[in-house]
Amino acid sequence: MKTWFAAHFELFVWAWIALALGIFVLLQFVTAPFGRHTKSGWGPMIKNKFGWLLMELPSFAIIFVSLVFGSKVNSVTWIIGGLWLLHYLNRTFIFPFRIKSGNKLMPITIVFSAVFFNLFNAGFNGFYLAELSSYTEDWLTSWQFLVGLPLFVLGFGINFWADEKLMNLRKPGETGYVIPRGGLFNYVSAPNLFGEILEWTGFAILAWNLPAASFAIWTFANLVPRAKDHHQFYLDKFSDYPKERKRVIPFLY
């Protein structure tokens, strides 16, 4: 089974990329109903924090297991996979318990769709790292690694900073939404999403393989429409929302 999967691996990943492009088109017309866009009609609801934990857990677990048991794993593979684990350590075990969501709920449909995505996305990347990769120590001085690593770190930092900013917008006792200001929020409506796009673009460069590239494409396909929806939310909610702000990419979009 493993040999058959390896022989057809690239075909599966290209099909996965084609699906991302289809989802990108779909999300121009459909707003994913979670976070500030949560609404009824998408099935049973579960607690927001628990939903985030369930959604992100497969991405951490699959890559960790792949690194532990993979036949092609070495110290360089661990460094590359470790960057992935760093992101999902935050997303799975830290972020859900930092968000001040109170008793907010999310549709279980969104949880299942995210689990589906993460199973395939982490599955493709984990299989490549575990069974197909051929990294050697000189990869750490390659142009791909030296260009991609700073982008990954910068994107991770922006994403973490923007999440922190959003979680602390309201003063104690305050409810409702507030216009975020300062830093990258002066330029785009969703710097947290910009950071994540930058992060996984950096990962695709430093890892330089098709599954990593597919993740960067999926990130763009999911988060650019999401940023568009965030931007429109602010425009609809606040008459004084800064009109000069872009959606997600400073000065461009």
PANU-966967 format. One line per 5 residues: number of its first residue (from 1); for each residue x, y, z of N, C-alpha, C. Coordinates in steps of 0.05 Angstrom, whole numbers, plus 5000, padded with zeros to 4 digits. Example, Ala and Ser with C-alpha at 12.3 -4.5 7.8 and 13.67 -1.06 7.14 Angstrom:
2
1> 5264,4886,5156,5246,4910,5156,5264,4934,5156 ~ 5257,4955,5142,5273,4979,5143,5258,5001,5157
This chain:
253
1> 5017,4976,5000,5000,5000,5000,5017,5025,5000 ~ 5038,5025,5017,5056,5048,5019,5070,5053,4992 ~ 5079,5031,4979,5093,5033,4954,5074,5044,4932 ~ 5049,5034,4932,5029,5044,4912,5024,5073,4917 ~ 5021,5081,4942,5015,5109,4948,5038,5127,4940
6> 5063,5118,4945,5086,5133,4938,5088,5137,4907 ~ 5081,5116,4892,5082,5117,4863,5062,5137,4852 ~ 5040,5141,4865,5019,5160,4856,5018,5185,4872 ~ 5038,5190,4889,5038,5211,4908,5035,5239,4895 ~ 5050,5245,4875,5049,5271,4862,5022,5276,4850
11> 5010,5256,4838,4983,5258,4826,4963,5266,4847 ~ 4964,5253,4870,4946,5260,4892,4949,5289,4901 ~ 4974,5297,4903,4979,5325,4913,4970,5345,4892 ~ 4974,5340,4867,4964,5358,4846,4934,5360,4847 ~ 4921,5337,4852,4891,5338,4854,4883,5354,4878
16> 4898,5352,4900,4894,5368,4924,4896,5398,4918 ~ 4916,5405,4902,4920,5433,4894,4896,5442,4877 ~ 4887,5425,4859,4864,5433,4842,4839,5438,4859 ~ 4836,5422,4880,4814,5426,4899,4816,5453,4913 ~ 4840,5461,4920,4844,5487,4933,4835,5509,4915
21> 4841,5507,4889,4833,5528,4871,4802,5530,4869 ~ 4789,5506,4870,4760,5506,4869,4749,5518,4895 ~ 4761,5513,4917,4752,5524,4943,4755,5554,4943 ~ 4777,5564,4931,4782,5592,4929,4759,5606,4914 ~ 4750,5594,4892,4728,5606,4877,4702,5605,4894
26> 4697,5582,4907,4673,5579,4923,4672,5600,4945 ~ 4694,5606,4958,4695,5624,4981,4692,5653,4972 ~ 4691,5659,4946,4684,5685,4937,4655,5691,4941 ~ 4639,5669,4944,4610,5672,4946,4599,5662,4973 ~ 4615,5646,4988,4606,5634,5013,4625,5643,5035
31> 4613,5653,5057,4629,5660,5081,4629,5638,5101 ~ 4653,5628,5108,4654,5606,5128,4643,5616,5155 ~ 4623,5602,5166,4608,5612,5189,4621,5606,5216 ~ 4644,5618,5221,4656,5616,5248,4669,5642,5255 ~ 4676,5645,5281,4687,5670,5290,4666,5692,5288
36> 4673,5715,5279,4654,5737,5277,4632,5732,5256 ~ 4636,5712,5240,4616,5706,5219,4598,5682,5226 ~ 4599,5674,5252,4583,5651,5260,4553,5656,5256 ~ 4539,5636,5246,4510,5638,5243,4498,5610,5244 ~ 4472,5609,5249,4458,5583,5251,4454,5572,5223
41> 4445,5547,5223,4438,5534,5197,4461,5517,5186 ~ 4482,5514,5202,4504,5497,5193,4508,5473,5211 ~ 4487,5463,5223,4488,5440,5240,4491,5446,5269 ~ 4494,5425,5286,4498,5428,5315,4522,5446,5321 ~ 4521,5459,5344,4542,5477,5352,4558,5465,5376
46> 4584,5470,5377,4600,5462,5400,4616,5486,5410 ~ 4627,5483,5434,4642,5505,5445,4666,5513,5428 ~ 4670,5538,5425,4691,5549,5408,4719,5538,5414 ~ 4726,5538,5440,4753,5529,5448,4757,5500,5441 ~ 4737,5483,5447,4739,5455,5441,4740,5450,5411
51> 4725,5466,5396,4725,5463,5366,4753,5469,5355 ~ 4766,5490,5365,4793,5496,5355,4812,5474,5362 ~ 4810,5463,5386,4828,5440,5394,4824,5416,5375 ~ 4799,5409,5370,4794,5386,5353,4803,5391,5324 ~ 4800,5416,5314,4807,5422,5287,4837,5419,5282
56> 4852,5430,5300,4881,5432,5296,4897,5407,5304 ~ 4886,5391,5322,4900,5368,5333,4912,5349,5311 ~ 4897,5342,5290,4908,5324,5270,4934,5335,5257 ~ 4936,5361,5253,4961,5372,5241,4985,5368,5259 ~ 4982,5371,5284,5004,5367,5303,5011,5337,5305
61> 4990,5321,5309,4994,5292,5314,5006,5278,5291 ~ 4996,5283,5266,5006,5269,5243,5035,5275,5237 ~ 5043,5300,5238,5071,5307,5233,5089,5296,5255 ~ 5080,5297,5280,5096,5286,5301,5101,5256,5298 ~ 5079,5241,5292,5082,5212,5288,5099,5207,5263
66> 5096,5222,5242,5112,5218,5218,5142,5222,5224 ~ 5149,5242,5240,5177,5247,5247,5188,5225,5265 ~ 5172,5214,5282,5181,5194,5301,5186,5167,5287 ~ 5168,5160,5268,5169,5133,5256,5178,5132,5227 ~ 5183,5156,5215,5190,5156,5187,5217,5144,5181
71> 5220,5131,5157,5244,5117,5150,5265,5136,5139 ~ 5257,5160,5129,5276,5179,5117,5282,5203,5135 ~ 5274,5201,5160,5277,5224,5179,5305,5226,5189 ~ 5316,5251,5188,5342,5256,5200,5340,5283,5215 ~ 5363,5294,5223,5363,5318,5239,5351,5342,5223
76> 5357,5343,5197,5346,5365,5180,5316,5362,5178 ~ 5306,5338,5174,5277,5333,5172,5264,5342,5198 ~ 5277,5336,5221,5265,5345,5246,5264,5375,5249 ~ 5284,5389,5238,5284,5418,5240,5261,5429,5223 ~ 5257,5418,5199,5235,5428,5181,5208,5420,5194
81> 5206,5395,5202,5181,5387,5215,5176,5401,5241 ~ 5198,5408,5255,5196,5422,5281,5183,5449,5278 ~ 5189,5463,5255,5176,5489,5250,5146,5485,5247 ~ 5138,5465,5233,5109,5458,5231,5098,5454,5259 ~ 5111,5437,5275,5101,5431,5302,5100,5456,5320
86> 5119,5474,5316,5118,5499,5332,5092,5514,5326 ~ 5085,5517,5301,5060,5531,5294,5036,5517,5306 ~ 5035,5490,5304,5011,5476,5313,5012,5470,5343 ~ 5035,5473,5356,5035,5473,5385,5019,5497,5395 ~ 5024,5520,5382,5009,5544,5389,4980,5541,5382
91> 4974,5533,5357,4947,5532,5348,4929,5511,5362 ~ 4942,5489,5370,4927,5467,5382,4924,5470,5412 ~ 4946,5476,5425,4946,5473,5455,4948,5500,5469 ~ 4953,5522,5455,4956,5548,5468,4934,5567,5459 ~ 4932,5572,5433,4913,5591,5422,4884,5586,5432
96> 4874,5561,5431,4846,5558,5440,4840,5567,5468 ~ 4861,5566,5485,4856,5573,5513,4864,5601,5519 ~ 4874,5615,5499,4880,5644,5502,4857,5661,5492 ~ 4841,5651,5473,4820,5667,5462,4798,5671,5483 ~ 4789,5696,5484,4768,5703,5504,4741,5701,5491
101> 4733,5675,5485,4709,5670,5471,4685,5665,5489 ~ 4690,5664,5515,4668,5659,5534,4653,5634,5527 ~ 4627,5636,5522,4610,5613,5516,4604,5612,5486 ~ 4620,5626,5469,4615,5626,5441,4616,5598,5429 ~ 4601,5593,5408,4599,5567,5396,4607,5569,5367
106> 4614,5546,5355,4619,5544,5327,4605,5519,5315 ~ 4597,5520,5290,4583,5497,5278,4602,5473,5276 ~ 4591,5450,5283,4608,5426,5281,4615,5419,5252 ~ 4599,5430,5233,4606,5427,5205,4633,5439,5199 ~ 4639,5462,5210,4665,5475,5206,4687,5458,5218
111> 4682,5447,5242,4702,5430,5255,4708,5406,5237 ~ 4688,5393,5227,4692,5369,5210,4707,5376,5184 ~ 4700,5399,5172,4713,5407,5147,4742,5413,5152 ~ 4749,5426,5176,4776,5432,5182,4792,5406,5188 ~ 4779,5387,5202,4792,5361,5208,4798,5347,5181
116> 4779,5348,5163,4783,5336,5136,4808,5348,5123 ~ 4809,5375,5123,4831,5389,5110,4857,5381,5124 ~ 4858,5382,5150,4883,5377,5164,4893,5348,5161 ~ 4874,5329,5160,4882,5301,5155,4897,5298,5129 ~ 4886,5310,5108,4899,5308,5082,4925,5325,5080
121> 4923,5350,5090,4946,5368,5088,4969,5357,5104 ~ 4965,5350,5129,4986,5339,5145,4995,5312,5136 ~ 4975,5297,5125,4981,5270,5115,5001,5271,5091 ~ 4996,5289,5072,5014,5292,5049,5041,5302,5058 ~ 5042,5323,5075,5068,5333,5084,5082,5314,5102
126> 5068,5300,5119,5080,5280,5137,5092,5257,5121 ~ 5077,5247,5101,5087,5225,5085,5112,5233,5070 ~ 5112,5257,5059,5136,5266,5045,5160,5267,5063 ~ 5157,5280,5086,5179,5282,5105,5189,5255,5115 ~ 5170,5237,5120,5177,5211,5132,5188,5191,5112
131> 5178,5191,5087,5184,5170,5069,5197,5178,5042 ~ 5195,5203,5035,5205,5211,5008,5227,5232,5009 ~ 5231,5245,5030,5250,5267,5031,5279,5257,5030 ~ 5297,5275,5022,5325,5267,5020,5343,5290,5029 ~ 5334,5304,5050,5350,5327,5060,5376,5318,5072
136> 5397,5334,5067,5423,5329,5080,5430,5355,5095 ~ 5451,5354,5110,5458,5377,5127,5464,5402,5112 ~ 5473,5399,5087,5479,5424,5072,5454,5438,5062 ~ 5430,5425,5066,5405,5439,5060,5401,5464,5078 ~ 5413,5463,5102,5409,5485,5121,5424,5510,5112
141> 5442,5507,5092,5456,5531,5081,5447,5536,5052 ~ 5426,5522,5043,5416,5527,5015,5402,5553,5014 ~ 5399,5565,4990,5385,5590,4988,5355,5587,4996 ~ 5344,5563,4990,5316,5559,4997,5312,5562,5028 ~ 5329,5549,5043,5326,5549,5072,5332,5577,5083
146> 5352,5590,5072,5360,5616,5082,5340,5638,5075 ~ 5325,5634,5053,5304,5653,5046,5278,5646,5061 ~ 5272,5621,5061,5246,5613,5072,5244,5615,5103 ~ 5266,5609,5117,5265,5610,5146,5258,5637,5157 ~ 5271,5659,5149,5263,5685,5159,5234,5692,5153
151> 5224,5685,5129,5196,5690,5122,5178,5675,5141 ~ 5184,5650,5147,5168,5634,5165,5168,5646,5193 ~ 5191,5654,5203,5193,5665,5230,5178,5692,5231 ~ 5182,5709,5210,5168,5734,5210,5138,5730,5209 ~ 5129,5712,5192,5100,5706,5190,5089,5696,5217
156> 5103,5678,5229,5095,5667,5255,5092,5690,5276 ~ 5112,5708,5276,5112,5730,5295,5089,5749,5290 ~ 5084,5755,5265,5061,5773,5258,5035,5761,5266 ~ 5032,5735,5260,5007,5721,5266,5002,5721,5296 ~ 5023,5715,5312,5021,5714,5341,5015,5741,5352
161> 5029,5762,5342,5025,5789,5352,4996,5799,5346 ~ 4987,5794,5322,4960,5803,5314,4938,5789,5330 ~ 4942,5763,5334,4922,5748,5351,4921,5760,5379 ~ 4945,5766,5390,4946,5778,5417,4932,5805,5418 ~ 4937,5821,5397,4924,5847,5395,4894,5844,5394
166> 4884,5826,5378,4855,5823,5375,4843,5812,5401 ~ 4857,5795,5415,4846,5784,5440,4845,5804,5463 ~ 4860,5826,5460,4861,5846,5481,4850,5873,5473 ~ 4833,5873,5453,4821,5898,5443,4802,5910,5464 ~ 4786,5893,5476,4765,5903,5494,4776,5908,5522
171> 4767,5929,5534,4774,5934,5562,4756,5916,5580 ~ 4765,5911,5605,4749,5894,5623,4720,5904,5624 ~ 4701,5885,5620,4673,5891,5622,4661,5901,5595 ~ 4678,5906,5575,4669,5915,5549,4659,5891,5533 ~ 4638,5896,5517,4629,5876,5498,4627,5889,5470
176> 4623,5872,5450,4621,5882,5423,4648,5884,5409 ~ 4647,5893,5384,4671,5894,5368,4684,5922,5369 ~ 4710,5923,5367,4725,5948,5368,4743,5949,5343 ~ 4748,5973,5333,4766,5975,5310,4795,5972,5320 ~ 4809,5952,5310,4837,5948,5318,4855,5970,5304
181> 4874,5980,5319,4892,6001,5309,4920,5995,5318 ~ 4939,6005,5303,4967,6003,5310,4981,5981,5294 ~ 5007,5986,5289,5023,5966,5274,5011,5960,5247 ~ 5011,5935,5240,5001,5927,5213,4971,5931,5211 ~ 4957,5934,5233,4928,5940,5232,4923,5967,5219
186> 4943,5985,5218,4939,6010,5204,4940,6007,5174 ~ 4948,5983,5164,4951,5979,5136,4932,5958,5124 ~ 4925,5938,5141,4907,5917,5131,4887,5910,5153 ~ 4865,5899,5145,4844,5891,5164,4851,5864,5177 ~ 4867,5848,5165,4872,5821,5176,4902,5814,5176
191> 4918,5828,5193,4947,5822,5193,4952,5794,5205 ~ 4934,5783,5221,4938,5756,5231,4937,5736,5207 ~ 4919,5741,5188,4918,5724,5164,4942,5729,5146 ~ 4950,5754,5143,4974,5760,5128,4998,5745,5139 ~ 5001,5745,5165,5023,5731,5178,5023,5702,5172
196> 4999,5690,5172,4998,5661,5167,5004,5655,5137 ~ 4995,5672,5119,5002,5668,5091,5032,5670,5087 ~ 5044,5690,5100,5073,5694,5098,5088,5670,5110 ~ 5078,5660,5132,5090,5638,5146,5092,5613,5129 ~ 5069,5605,5117,5069,5580,5101,5081,5584,5074
201> 5082,5608,5064,5098,5613,5040,5127,5609,5046 ~ 5136,5619,5069,5164,5614,5078,5170,5585,5081 ~ 5151,5570,5093,5154,5541,5097,5157,5527,5070 ~ 5140,5535,5050,5141,5522,5024,5169,5527,5011 ~ 5180,5550,5015,5207,5556,5004,5228,5540,5018
206> 5228,5540,5045,5250,5527,5060,5248,5497,5058 ~ 5224,5486,5054,5222,5457,5051,5224,5448,5021 ~ 5216,5466,5003,5219,5462,4974,5210,5435,4964 ~ 5185,5429,4970,5173,5404,4959,5144,5410,4953 ~ 5131,5392,4938,5104,5396,4928,5083,5397,4950
211> 5084,5379,4970,5064,5382,4991,5066,5408,5006 ~ 5090,5418,5012,5093,5443,5025,5082,5466,5008 ~ 5087,5465,4982,5075,5485,4964,5045,5483,4964 ~ 5034,5459,4965,5005,5456,4965,4993,5469,4990 ~ 5007,5467,5013,4997,5480,5037,4997,5510,5034
216> 5018,5521,5022,5019,5550,5017,4996,5559,4999 ~ 4990,5543,4979,4968,5549,4960,4941,5548,4975 ~ 4937,5527,4991,4913,5524,5007,4910,5547,5027 ~ 4932,5556,5039,4931,5578,5058,4921,5603,5044 ~ 4932,5609,5021,4923,5632,5005,4894,5629,4997
221> 4886,5605,4988,4859,5601,4979,4838,5604,5001 ~ 4845,5596,5025,4827,5598,5048,4827,5626,5060 ~ 4850,5638,5063,4853,5662,5080,4848,5688,5065 ~ 4854,5689,5039,4849,5714,5024,4819,5720,5024 ~ 4802,5700,5017,4773,5706,5019,4764,5712,5047
226> 4776,5698,5067,4769,5704,5095,4775,5733,5102 ~ 4799,5742,5093,4806,5770,5098,4787,5789,5085 ~ 4778,5782,5061,4758,5799,5047,4733,5801,5063 ~ 4724,5779,5075,4700,5779,5091,4704,5795,5117 ~ 4727,5793,5129,4734,5809,5153,4732,5838,5146
231> 4745,5846,5124,4746,5874,5116,4718,5885,5112 ~ 4701,5869,5098,4673,5878,5094,4658,5880,5120 ~ 4663,5862,5138,4650,5863,5164,4656,5889,5178 ~ 4681,5897,5178,4688,5923,5191,4675,5946,5177 ~ 4675,5946,5151,4663,5968,5136,4633,5970,5142
236> 4620,5947,5144,4591,5947,5150,4585,5955,5179 ~ 4604,5948,5197,4599,5952,5226,4605,5980,5234 ~ 4626,5992,5222,4636,6018,5231,4636,6039,5209 ~ 4620,6060,5212,4620,6081,5192,4646,6096,5190 ~ 4662,6095,5211,4687,6110,5212,4711,6091,5207
241> 4706,6067,5196,4728,6049,5192,4747,6061,5171 ~ 4773,6060,5175,4793,6072,5157,4790,6061,5128 ~ 4783,6078,5110,4778,6069,5082,4804,6062,5068 ~ 4827,6072,5078,4852,6068,5064,4864,6040,5070 ~ 4853,6026,5089,4864,6000,5095,4858,5980,5073
246> 4878,5963,5068,4874,5941,5049,4863,5917,5065 ~ 4857,5896,5050,4845,5873,5063,4865,5856,5079 ~ 4887,5847,5064,4905,5829,5077,4934,5833,5069 ~ 4940,5843,5045,4967,5847,5037,4973,5877,5036 ~ 4991,5887,5053,4996,5915,5055,5001,5928,5027
251> 4987,5950,5022,4990,5967,4998,4979,5954,4972 ~ 4972,5928,4973,4965,5914,4949,4936,5905,4948 ~ 4927,5890,4969,4900,5879,4968,4888,5878,4996
